[in-house]
Structure formats: C-alpha cells, structure tokens
Amino acid sequence: MWWDERVSARFRRNLQPTLTYWSVFFSFGLCIAFLGPTLLDLRCQTQSSLSQITWVFFSQQFCLLLGSCLGGVFKRTLAQSLFALFASSLAISLVFAIIPLCHNVVVLAVVMAVAGLAMGCIDTISNMQLVKIYQKDSAIFLQALHFFVGFGALLSPLIADPFLSDTNCILSNSTANASSNLPHIRKSLVPHHPGNLSHYDLPMKGMVVTRVSYAFWIMALINLPVPIAVFFLLYKERMVPCFKSSSHPLLSADELAMETRPAEKDDLSTAHECYGHDDLFSCCQSKNYRGASYTYFAVHITGALVLFMTDGIVGEYSGFIYSYAVEEPLSVVHKVAGYLPSLFWGFITLGRLISIPVSYRMKPATMVFINVVGVLITFLLLLIFSYSVVFLFVGTASLGLFLSSTFPSMLAYTEDILQYKGCATTVLVTGAGIGEMVLQLLVGSIIHDQGSYSFLVCGMIFGGLAFTFYAFLLFFHRMYPKPSSDMDDASPDKPAVMDDTGQYQR
C-alpha cells in the first residue's frame, strides 16, 4: 500500500466508521445536485411560475447553511453524532420519496428545507468525526470523503436525465415556443436567478405529464443503505437503546497504544475540555477562548475566508458557466454549452480522487497554495483568451481540478495549525456554506446589470481575494504559538482518553 503501516493500521481499526462517514457524504452529494436538472419538471408538478420554483433552491441552501452551523451541537458524544447522522441520512431518503407527492411549491420548499438541514448536519459532523479519528493523518481521509460527495453529485443528474421532459410537461395551447427552448431554460436556471428567462411563456395550468417521480424514488432506494449502515455502526457500538449495555469506543485504548506512544491523561483531558470541537454558537462563548492569542482567532477567520471565496467560486461558476457560454462573444450552441457544468463537476470529482494519494505525499499547506494559485492563473487565462471556445473548455476542466481538493486540504491544514483544539471544522464549513450562497447571488446580480463578461472578472477578483487571505493565513501560522513541552503530551499523536461517562472523546 502507498501509505505507511501506522496509517494503514489505524484505517483497518476504524474501517467501519470511516466507510460509514464516506457513505453518508455520498448522500450529501446525491441530494445537492438533483435539484437543478429536475427543477422544470418540479415546476410542472407544483404548477408554479419560474420565479416561484427557484425559491426552492434558496430554501435548500439557506437551511444547509443553518444545518452546518447547528451540526456541531450533536457531536458532544459519539452517540449524538451517530444518531444525528442516522436521522439526517434517513431524512434524505424520505425527502426523495416525498418530493413526488408535493403538488404545492410552498410544501416543496419546506421539504427541501428539511433536506438542507440534514445535509448541513452531515457536512459538519462527518468532517469533524474524521478529523477526530485520524487527526494529523486526516488529510487523506478527508480527500476521500469529498470524493464521495462529488461522486453522488455526478450520479444524481444521470439518474434523473432519462425521466426529464423533452417538451413542456404542462400541456396547453401555448407551449410551442417554451417547448423548443426547454433545454436552454433548464441549464440556465440557478438559485433564485431566473435572469432573463422571464420572457419565455411557460404555462402554469393544464394537464401535468412528467415522469420525474421515478427518478426520485430510484434515488430514495439508492440512498436507503446509508442510514442502514449508520444504524449498524450504532448497533456495533451498543448505542441503540434496545441493545445498549455499555458504551464502547470505536477504537480501544489497547489498539490506540499500538500506534501511538503513551500520554499523560491529565494533560490531554485538559486540552479536550478547554478546546474541544463545538458548534458555532458554543465557539462564540467567551469561556472557550479566554486567554487565547489573537492569532487563534485570525487562523479561524482567514481559513474561513479562503473557503468563503473558493467554495463561492464553485457555486457561481457551476451556476453561471452555461449562461456565460451561450451569450456573446462566445455564443456557444446550447447543446455544446450544456456539457460545461458536467465537465466542471467531472474534473472536481476526478481531482478529489487524484488528491487521495497525493495528500499522503504532499503537505496540506502546499496543496492549498497550488490550488489558489492555479485558480487565479486559470481565471487570468480565461480573461486573456475570452474569445476562445476551446480554452473555455480547457479552463473549466483546469478550474475543476484546482478547486477539487481546496476544502479538505484547508480543513486539514487549519486543524494542524490549531493542534486540533479549536473550532476550525465548524467555522470553515459555515464559511464555505455562506460563500457558496452569497457569491452566487452576488454574481447573478452583477451579470444581470453589467453583462456576461463580468462573470470572469468576478471570478478573477474572488481568486485574488482567496490568494490574499491564504497569504494572511500563512503569516498567522508563523505567528501562532508553538506547543510547549507540557502540551506535547496532548499532541495529535496521543491516544484519546475517557471522559466522565467512560466513552472516548475522539
């Protein structure tokens, strides 16, 4: 195997929980990418207008952000984390099954809000638990985790595609113009930005003819093994109330001792009590950062700002690249331009797969530096060759590769700086979620006012800001106080110790 025996031994001993967290993130990916392709069919199902149905995007994204903020509440014990993941993954299956029954746009928005909350909890808890298990070795496993979200995001549109309507799915006397432009309308839709699509006459009344329900039921069945896997992990750890006799850790003290050197319990207990991973609101309590240096806050803030920009770029680029391509000066034909979002997400998934072995050989800080510089250079070249359709495809693929590993690498790097004692996971996940929602709305407004060329200019500015914030992060890393000899015993190499309940805090 391309990693050393110590990491391999830790992976084998944590095989079931690791695979479970990866599978739960597959649910996240499955749920995050289905809405765009199916939105027009859902508009027919709910018999709503184009502007009304795009609010469903917003309800999902806003509640995803809220779920990310609240996700840390459920990680105080392993049992809470696993029960939250079980409920969230089961909720996603139920959402897929219920969507075909939603014939009112408000009801559909509420259902998607529930899905967003579940996705936010999954995002925070899965990242947090893998960091706790593997700590300084977490970069490899975080890259794999984010590969699974990309895989799920690629799979759900493929499942939906055979069931999408080729013509208007509400039969009326005025569907001819809208039917011929339906593929263009579908690919141009982004969260709450119908843009210049309002002139298309999409009927709201008539006979609904759509088969998209089958796609949602198939996705519900595909996702069903995920909550079952979480339940089996709960059962193995004897955390299911009916079978609970005692609380067992995922990794015993004897097993941990085989791969780490002994540590003093008192030092590590103190470290976990003072600086454990908390939810966003607990992180803001003064008792949790009393006596902390300014660099402690600066690392959290600059790390979150980097992901605010890079995840925001992912959201706005995937949302508007099709609309940019079909407008002047490129004027790419609609069918060809439709491949651009798929190319972008395909190379994000490929990049995450490649990053799994690369992250073992390369430090997270180096990977993040290559990523942000690559994003900046790609946008610069896209601006220089803005009249080249070929380079638009090359640049889209390049951008997907550079953005693919930014989040897991940044998370691993920030946790390394803070020695796994801050609130980095919660803060970074929240910052990324805010960036993806805010920058998409911002870019949509700018394109509407300034034209399609501003799309690349915005990307260039966001890439430059990401690089600037990363430079500040490197500076604050150098200023961050090094662990004292007393704190060496509480390093990531040390085994976890039992809390008052007899359960290992990991």
C-alpha positions in Angstrom: 0.0 0.0 0.0 1.2 3.5 -0.8 0.8 4.7 2.8 2.8 3.5 5.8 1.9 0.7 8.2 0.9 3.1 11.0 -1.8 4.8 8.9 -2.9 1.5 7.4 -3.3 0.0 10.8 -5.4 3.0 12.0 -7.5 2.7 8.9 -8.1 -1.0 9.4 -9.1 -0.5 13.0 -11.5 2.3 12.0 -12.7 0.7 8.8 -16.4 0.6 9.6 -16.8 4.1 10.9 -14.7 5.5 8.1 -16.7 3.8 5.4 -19.9 4.9 7.1 -18.9 8.6 7.1 -17.9 8.3 3.5 -21.3 6.7 2.6 -23.1 9.5 4.4 -21.3 12.0 2.4 -22.4 10.2 -0.7 -26.0 11.0 0.5 -24.9 14.7 0.7 -23.7 14.6 -2.9 -26.8 12.8 -4.1 -29.0 15.4 -2.6 -27.1 18.5 -3.6 -27.1 18.1 -7.3 -30.5 16.7 -8.3 -32.5 20.0 -8.0 -31.1 21.9 -10.9 -31.9 19.3 -13.7 -35.3 18.5 -12.3 -36.5 22.0 -11.4 -38.6 22.5 -14.5 -40.4 19.2 -14.0 -41.0 20.1 -10.4 -42.4 23.4 -11.7 -44.9 21.5 -13.7 -45.6 19.2 -10.7 -46.4 22.2 -8.5 -47.9 24.3 -11.3 -45.8 27.3 -10.3 -44.0 30.0 -12.1 -40.3 30.1 -12.9 -39.6 32.7 -10.3 -41.6 30.8 -7.7 -39.8 27.5 -8.2 -36.3 29.0 -8.0 -37.1 29.9 -4.4 -36.8 26.1 -3.7 -33.1 26.5 -4.4 -32.9 29.2 -1.8 -34.7 27.2 0.9 -32.4 24.3 0.5 -29.2 26.4 0.5 -30.2 28.6 3.4 -31.2 25.6 5.6 -28.0 23.8 4.5 -26.1 26.7 6.0 -28.2 26.7 9.1 -27.6 22.9 9.5 -23.9 23.4 9.1 -24.0 25.9 12.0 -26.1 23.6 14.2 -24.3 20.4 13.3 -21.7 20.8 16.0 -24.4 20.6 18.6 -24.7 16.9 18.0 -21.0 16.0 18.3 -20.6 16.3 22.1 -20.6 12.5 22.3 -20.1 9.8 19.7 -23.7 8.6 20.2 -25.1 12.0 19.5 -23.1 12.3 16.3 -24.2 8.9 15.0 -27.8 9.4 15.9 -27.7 12.8 14.1 -26.1 11.1 11.0 -28.7 8.3 11.1 -31.6 10.8 11.3 -30.1 13.0 8.6 -29.4 10.2 6.1 -32.8 8.7 6.7 -34.4 12.1 6.2 -32.7 12.4 2.8 -34.2 9.1 1.7 -37.6 10.2 3.0 -37.3 13.6 1.1 -36.6 11.8 -2.1 -39.7 9.6 -1.6 -41.9 12.6 -0.6 -40.9 15.0 -3.3 -43.2 13.4 -6.0 -46.1 13.9 -3.6 -45.5 17.7 -3.3 -48.0 19.4 -5.5 -47.6 22.9 -3.9 -44.5 24.9 -4.3 -44.5 26.0 -0.6 -44.8 22.4 0.6 -41.9 21.5 -1.8 -39.8 24.4 -0.3 -40.4 23.1 3.2 -39.4 19.6 2.2 -36.2 20.9 0.6 -35.5 23.0 3.7 -35.6 19.7 5.8 -33.2 18.2 3.3 -30.9 21.3 3.6 -30.8 20.9 7.4 -30.0 17.2 7.1 -27.2 18.0 4.6 -25.7 20.7 6.8 -25.6 18.3 9.8 -23.9 15.6 7.6 -21.4 18.2 6.3 -20.2 19.3 9.7 -20.4 16.0 11.6 -18.7 13.8 9.0 -15.8 16.2 8.6 -15.5 16.6 12.3 -15.5 12.9 13.2 -12.9 12.0 10.6 -10.6 14.8 11.9 -11.1 13.4 15.4 -10.3 9.9 14.4 -7.2 10.5 12.2 -6.1 13.9 13.4 -2.7 14.6 11.7 -3.4 11.8 9.2 -6.8 13.2 8.4 -5.9 14.8 5.1 -6.0 11.5 3.1 -9.4 10.5 4.5 -10.9 14.0 4.1 -9.9 13.9 0.4 -11.7 10.6 0.1 -14.7 11.9 1.9 -15.1 14.8 -0.5 -14.6 12.4 -3.5 -17.8 10.7 -2.4 -19.8 13.9 -2.4 -18.6 14.5 -5.9 -19.5 11.0 -6.9 -23.0 11.5 -5.5 -23.3 14.9 -7.3 -22.4 13.2 -10.6 -24.7 10.3 -10.1 -28.0 12.1 -9.3 -28.3 14.1 -12.6 -27.5 10.9 -14.5 -30.4 9.1 -12.7 -32.7 12.0 -13.4 -31.9 12.5 -17.0 -33.9 9.7 -18.6 -37.1 10.9 -16.8 -36.8 14.6 -17.7 -39.4 16.1 -20.0 -38.2 16.8 -23.6 -41.3 19.0 -24.2 -43.3 21.2 -21.8 -44.7 19.0 -19.1 -47.9 21.1 -18.7 -50.0 20.6 -21.8 -51.7 23.8 -23.0 -52.3 25.7 -26.2 -49.3 28.0 -25.8 -46.4 25.6 -25.3 -44.7 25.7 -28.7 -42.1 28.4 -28.0 -41.3 27.3 -24.5 -41.0 23.6 -25.5 -38.4 24.4 -28.1 -36.3 26.3 -25.6 -36.8 23.9 -22.6 -33.2 22.5 -22.6 -31.8 26.1 -22.6 -34.1 27.2 -19.8 -33.2 24.1 -17.7 -29.5 24.7 -18.0 -29.8 28.4 -17.3 -31.6 28.0 -14.0 -29.6 28.8 -10.9 -30.6 29.6 -7.3 -33.2 32.4 -7.3 -31.8 33.9 -10.5 -34.2 33.2 -13.4 -32.4 36.1 -15.0 -33.6 37.0 -18.5 -35.8 33.8 -18.8 -38.9 35.6 -17.8 -39.9 36.3 -21.4 -40.5 32.6 -22.0 -44.1 31.7 -21.8 -44.3 28.6 -19.5 -47.9 27.6 -18.8 -49.0 27.1 -15.2 -52.3 25.4 -15.8 -53.1 22.3 -17.8 -52.5 18.6 -17.8 -49.3 17.6 -16.0 -47.3 15.0 -17.9 -44.0 14.2 -16.1 -42.2 11.0 -15.2 -39.6 12.6 -12.9 -41.2 10.9 -9.8 -39.5 7.7 -10.9 -36.1 9.4 -10.6 -36.7 10.5 -7.0 -37.9 7.0 -6.0 -34.8 5.4 -7.5 -32.6 7.9 -5.6 -34.5 7.1 -2.4 -33.8 3.4 -2.8 -30.1 4.0 -3.7 -29.7 6.1 -0.6 -31.5 3.7 1.7 -28.4 1.6 2.5 -26.7 4.7 4.0 -29.0 5.1 7.1 -28.9 1.3 7.5 -25.0 1.4 7.6 -25.2 4.1 10.3 -27.6 2.0 12.3 -25.3 -1.0 12.1 -22.5 1.2 13.4 -24.7 2.4 16.3 -25.5 -1.3 17.0 -21.9 -2.3 16.9 -21.1 0.4 19.4 -24.0 -0.7 21.6 -25.7 2.7 21.4 -29.1 1.5 20.2 -31.3 1.9 23.3 -32.8 -1.6 22.9 -29.4 -3.3 22.8 -27.4 -0.9 24.9 -25.5 -2.5 27.8 -22.4 -0.4 27.9 -20.7 2.3 25.8 -17.8 1.1 23.7 -15.4 3.3 21.8 -14.8 2.9 18.1 -11.1 2.4 18.9 -10.0 0.8 22.2 -7.2 2.1 24.4 -5.1 -1.0 23.7 -5.5 -0.6 19.9 -4.6 3.1 20.1 -1.5 2.2 22.2 -0.2 0.1 19.3 0.0 3.1 17.0 0.8 5.9 19.4 3.1 6.5 22.3 1.8 6.8 25.9 0.4 10.0 27.1 -0.5 11.5 30.4 -4.3 11.6 30.8 -4.5 14.8 32.8 -2.8 16.9 30.1 -4.9 15.6 27.3 -8.1 15.7 29.3 -7.5 19.4 30.0 -6.8 20.0 26.3 -10.1 18.4 25.3 -12.1 20.2 27.9 -10.7 23.6 27.0 -10.6 23.4 23.2 -12.9 20.7 22.0 -14.7 21.0 18.7 -18.0 22.7 19.3 -20.9 24.1 17.3 -20.6 27.6 16.0 -22.6 29.1 18.9 -20.6 27.4 21.6 -17.4 28.6 19.9 -18.5 32.1 20.3 -18.8 31.8 24.1 -16.2 33.7 25.9 -15.2 30.9 28.2 -14.0 28.9 25.2 -11.4 31.4 24.1 -10.5 33.1 27.4 -6.7 33.7 27.3 -6.3 32.7 23.7 -4.0 34.7 21.5 -5.2 37.0 18.6 -3.6 34.5 16.2 -6.1 31.8 17.4 -9.0 33.9 16.1 -7.0 35.1 13.0 -6.4 31.5 11.9 -10.1 30.7 12.2 -11.2 33.8 10.3 -8.7 33.7 7.5 -9.2 30.0 6.9 -13.0 30.5 6.7 -12.5 33.5 4.3 -10.3 31.4 1.9 -13.1 28.8 1.8 -15.7 31.5 1.5 -14.1 32.5 -1.7 -13.2 29.1 -3.2 -16.5 27.4 -2.4 -18.2 30.6 -3.6 -16.3 30.2 -6.9 -17.5 26.6 -7.2 -21.1 27.7 -6.7 -21.1 30.7 -9.0 -19.0 29.1 -11.8 -21.1 25.9 -11.9 -24.3 28.1 -11.8 -23.4 30.6 -14.5 -20.9 29.0 -16.9 -23.7 27.8 -19.2 -25.3 31.2 -19.3 -21.9 32.9 -20.0 -21.1 30.5 -22.8 -24.3 30.9 -24.8 -24.1 34.7 -24.6 -21.8 36.9 -26.8 -18.9 37.0 -27.6 -18.7 33.2 -27.5 -22.3 32.3 -28.5 -21.8 28.6 -28.0 -24.7 26.5 -29.2 -26.9 25.4 -26.3 -26.3 21.7 -26.6 -22.5 22.1 -26.5 -22.6 24.7 -23.7 -24.6 22.2 -21.7 -21.5 20.0 -21.3 -19.6 22.7 -19.4 -21.2 22.2 -16.0 -20.8 18.4 -16.3 -17.2 18.9 -17.3 -16.6 21.2 -14.3 -18.1 18.7 -11.8 -16.5 15.8 -13.5 -13.0 17.3 -13.1 -13.8 18.2 -9.5 -14.6 14.6 -8.8 -11.5 13.4 -10.7 -9.3 15.9 -8.8 -10.6 14.6 -5.5 -9.8 11.1 -6.5 -6.3 12.0 -7.5 -5.8 14.0 -4.3 -6.3 10.9 -2.1 -2.8 9.5 -2.8 -1.2 13.0 -3.5 -2.3 14.2 0.0 -0.2 11.5 1.6 3.0 12.8 -0.1 2.2 16.5 0.0 1.5 18.8 2.9 -2.0 20.3 3.1 -0.5 23.8 3.1 1.3 23.1 -0.2 -1.8 21.7 -1.8 -3.9 24.8 -0.8 -1.1 27.1 -2.2 -1.1 25.2 -5.5 -4.9 25.3 -5.6 -5.4 29.0 -5.0 -2.5 30.0 -7.4 -4.0 27.6 -10.0 -7.4 29.2 -9.7 -6.0 32.7 -10.0 -3.9 31.8 -13.1 -6.8 29.9 -14.7 -9.2 32.9 -14.4 -6.4 35.2 -15.8 -6.0 33.0 -18.8 -9.8 32.7 -19.3 -9.9 36.5 -19.4 -7.0 36.7 -21.9 -8.5 34.1 -24.2 -12.1 35.1 -23.6 -12.9 34.7 -27.3 -11.7 31.1 -27.4 -14.4 28.4 -27.0 -11.7 25.7 -26.8 -9.9 27.4 -24.0 -13.2 27.9 -22.2 -13.5 24.1 -22.0 -9.8 23.7 -21.0 -10.1 26.4 -18.4 -13.3 24.9 -17.0 -11.5 21.5 -16.6 -8.5 23.2 -15.0 -10.6 25.2 -12.6 -12.4 22.0 -11.5 -9.1 20.3 -10.8 -7.7 23.2 -8.8 -10.8 23.7 -6.7 -11.4 20.0 -6.1 -9.1 19.5 -3.1 -9.2 23.0 -1.6 -11.8 22.4 1.1 -10.3 19.1 2.6 -6.8 20.4 2.3 -7.7 23.7 4.0 -9.5 21.9 6.8 -6.6 19.6 7.5 -4.1 22.5 7.4 -6.1 24.7 9.7 -6.6 21.8 12.2 -2.9 21.2 12.1 -2.2 24.8 13.0 -4.6 24.8 15.9 -3.4 21.4 17.1 -7.0 20.0 16.9 -8.1 22.3 19.8 -10.1 25.0 18.1 -13.5 25.2 16.3 -11.9 25.1 12.8 -14.2 22.4 11.3 -17.5 24.2 12.3 -16.2 27.7 11.3 -14.7 26.5 8.0 -17.8 24.5 7.0 -20.0 27.5 7.9 -17.8 30.0 6.0 -17.8 27.8 2.9 -21.6 27.5 3.0 -22.1 31.2 3.3 -19.7 31.9 0.4 -21.4 29.4 -1.9 -24.8 31.1 -1.3 -23.8 34.7 -1.1 -21.3 34.8 -4.1 -23.8 33.1 -6.3 -26.5 35.7 -5.5 -23.9 38.5 -5.9 -22.6 37.3 -9.3 -26.1 36.8 -10.6 -27.0 40.4 -9.8 -23.7 41.7 -11.3 -24.2 39.7 -14.6 -27.7 41.0 -14.8 -26.6 44.6 -14.5 -23.1 44.5 -16.2 -23.3 41.7 -18.8 -21.8 38.3 -19.2 -18.1 39.4 -19.3 -18.3 40.4 -15.6 -18.7 36.7 -14.8 -14.9 36.1 -15.5 -14.0 39.4 -13.8 -15.8 38.4 -10.7 -14.0 35.0 -10.7 -10.6 36.8 -11.1 -11.4 39.1 -8.1 -12.6 36.2 -5.9 -9.5 34.1 -6.8 -7.3 37.1 -6.0 -9.0 37.5 -2.6 -8.6 33.8 -1.9 -4.9 34.1 -2.5 -4.6 37.2 -0.3 -6.5 35.6 2.6 -4.3 32.5 2.2 -1.2 34.7 2.4 -2.6 36.1 5.7 -3.2 32.6 7.0 0.5 31.7 6.3 1.5 34.8 8.2 -0.7 34.0 11.2 0.6 30.4 11.1 4.1 31.7 11.6 2.9 33.9 14.5 0.8 31.2 16.1 2.4 30.0 19.4 4.2 26.6 19.1 3.1 23.9 21.6 5.0 23.9 24.8 6.7 20.8 26.1 3.8 20.4 28.5 1.4 20.4 25.6 3.4 17.9 23.7 1.6 15.2 25.6 -1.7 16.5 24.1 -0.4 16.3 20.5 -2.4 14.6 17.8 -0.1 11.5 18.2 -1.5 10.8 21.6 -4.3 8.4 22.3 -7.7 9.7 23.3 -8.8 9.3 26.9 -12.0 8.5 28.5 -14.4 11.2 29.6 -16.6 11.0 32.7 -19.1 8.7 31.0 -16.4 6.1 30.2 -16.6 7.0 26.5 -13.6 8.0 24.4 -13.8 11.6 23.1 -12.5 11.5 19.6 
